[in-house]
């Protein structure tokens, strides 16, 4: 009897492990290589991808991913077939749930100013973005470097409210962003993690192309 229970338990464990191993198994075809080199001070292809996946999963206007949430590496994912597992290998925190924060345009601009505050020095708080693009003057004064910000292709409005997807850690003010928003600004908490968001994104997109990085520009 005891042996039968042990065998049955063993099969249950095996089934669970098999299910877990295939939990995030979606694939897509990337038309360009994907990487994180320079993530602490510049836009990177994997940063764009992860931010897009987070924004899509939450149905938000904008998404932020801090440099600290991605593992910087000179190694790239080659163009061609790419799996969720390939991308997740570059994600620093895979269990942090995605939340949606309601921010004004002014708060978003303050966040972007913080992102480029010490540029061109490396900054763990440098933000990869989705749903918006911005230009900043690297020679401008700190907290006064933004030149322009567009959300959904239109100039941002200081007084308008926007939904911004990010991880729970970021939403709770990590990396000094508590100066701009608080947990009281959270309007939705999901059970979706970054790996799950990537898996959903790949399931809905049979091909991706991040060869053109034009969301963050240094200029005057």
PyMOL commands that set and color helices and strands:
alter all, ss='L'
color gray80, all
select helices_A, chain A and resi 2-21+45-58+67-69+84-88+105-115+168-171+174-179+183-185+194-204
alter helices_A, ss='H'
color red, helices_A
select strands_A, chain A and resi 27-30+62-66+80-83+98-104+127-130+132-136+146-151+154-155+161-167+186-189+207-208+216-218
alter strands_A, ss='S'
color yellow, strands_A
deselect
rebuild
show_as cartoon
